[in-house]
């Protein structure tokens, strides 16, 4: 994590981008209460 310039702003943007990449959907399908592997 590079937090040399504007740590708050950068961290915030990095977190948003990170979560967007990790979970592109707002929430997992409710029809899958327990998936064999979390995507």
C-alpha positions in Angstrom: 0.0 0.0 0.0 1.5 3.3 -1.1 0.3 6.0 1.3 2.9 8.7 0.7 0.6 11.3 -0.8 -3.0 12.1 0.5 -3.2 8.9 2.5 -6.9 9.4 3.3 -8.0 10.1 -0.3 -5.7 7.5 -1.8 -6.7 4.8 0.7 -10.3 5.6 0.1 -10.0 5.2 -3.7 -7.8 2.1 -3.3 -10.4 0.5 -1.0 -13.3 1.3 -3.4 -11.3 -0.1 -6.4 -10.3 -3.1 -4.3 -13.8 -4.0 -3.3 -15.1 -3.4 -6.8 -12.5 -5.8 -8.1 -13.1 -8.3 -5.4 -16.9 -8.1 -5.5 -18.3 -6.6 -8.7 -21.8 -7.4 -7.6 -23.5 -5.5 -4.8 -24.2 -8.8 -3.0 -24.0 -12.6 -3.6 -27.1 -14.4 -4.9 -29.6 -14.9 -2.1 -30.3 -18.3 -3.6 -26.8 -19.4 -2.5 -26.8 -19.4 1.3 -23.6 -21.5 1.4 -21.5 -21.6 -1.7 -18.7 -24.3 -1.9 -16.3 -21.5 -2.8 -16.6 -17.7 -2.5 -16.0 -16.0 -5.8 
